[in-house]
Amino acid sequence: MTQRKSRAARVGTVVKYSIKAGTRWRYQLWVPADPEDPNGPHKYAGKGGFATSEQADDAMQAARAQLRAGVDLAAKVPTFSDYSTRWLDSRADLAAATLAGYRRIFAIHVNPSIGHLRLDGVTTTRLRKLYADLQMPDPSRQRAAGGLSKTSVHQVHVAVSAMLEAARDDRLIALNPARTKGVKAPSMKEVKRQQRERSGEMVTWSGSQLGAFLSWNRDTMRDEVHALWWVVAHTGVRRSEVLALRWGDIDLTAQRIQVRRALDTARPGEVKGTKSDRARVLDIDATTVRVLRQWKAERGALSLGFARADAYVFGTLDGSPRNPISTSQMFSRRVDKARQKLGSDALPAIGLHGLRHTHATILLENGENPKVVQERLGHSTITTTMDVYSHVTPTMQKAAVDRFSAAISGAT
């Protein structure tokens, strides 16, 4: 093999070598052995297999640009799949449910398509194609047959972007291709528009319908967990939050409930912080206090431990928290029975989450300040509340006009 240097040795070189197929060219750069210590020991890093010296020189100049951008050229660049595994294994800071969701995203939607590529081979164009393909029909049914929704693709983009940003921080790539304008991932505006189109009209109960169901559930069905549905309806708490309530969270004298935690759906039986990562205090009415006092007495009659401060308010007979899915199914069965007795026209079909929507809708329709509703529901912003309950806006506007007219009627 013969070699010829054409660049200063301590900057970079392009060398020629011979193989059976003919002449090839390789570039080598003089780079820090430790990127964190640019003045320390150096070593060569490069790449070969180029057909001409010009191609090798162009590649070397590109590598020098990467070096200036902070890329560790001496490091072995892993594949997208390998690095995603390492990245996920290092994310102990993520909630279990979030981490499990990320693992599904990479395993099902990303790695089958681009997992074999080296990180530095993942381009903006390749990501744009990935996102477009995910929204196309999938005859293999490895994912949603009709293609992923914009919401799902947006979630894929968030996960991919976060991982590639970590790779940039690790000096494996110079730029994060997921954070360039050319990617064209679904925006939050597009996501919300599609969600509105697909969700259709929100179904909630009126105050009289809610009252009819709760009365039937208590007096006719004599439901043993009537208190559970009552609390959800009168506070608007999420399913995971009501099932994580402990008696120590409830001050029956002050008529308040503190929502401090939620069940972790990724780890059955364990709890985590609320969705907004903030505790909130909910005022409750005197009737709800009576319902809870009676429920606590019934639980205490089964076992004194069930009424202690650290006991789950709506725990099972062994004291553990109820299964969220089973709880929703329980509620749906009761709604079905109520509709048979009260009439399907008199009582629309809703799920357990519909009680939360009903609570908010009734408050807004009766003139409650949206900021109060936001705080009761635990939404991070008032915008979220108004977007979700936009169907109430016409009623709120009419009530506001009537109140304004009444306020000035005596002065005109």
Secondary structure, 3 states (H helix, E strand, C coil): CCCCCCCCCCCEEEEEEEECCEEEEEEEEEEECCCCCCCCCEEEEEEEEECCHHHHHHHHHHHHHHHHCCCCCCCCCCEHHHHHHHHHHCCCCCCHHHHHHHHHHHHHHHHHHHCCCEHHHCCHHHHHHHHHHHCCCCCCCCCCCCCCCHHHHHHHHHHHHHHHHHHHHCCCCCCCHHHCHHHCCCCHHHHHHHHHHHHCCCCCCCHHHHHHHHHHHHHHCCCCCHHHHHHHHHHCCCHHHHCCCEHHHEECCCCEEEECCEECCCCCCCEECCCCCCCEEEECCHHHHHHHHHHHHHHHHHCHHHHCCCCECCCCCCCCCCCHHHHHHHHHHHHHHHHHHHCCCCCCCCCHHHHHHHHHHHHHHCCCCHHHHHHHHCCCCHHHHHHHCHHHHHHHHHHHHHHHHHHHHHHC
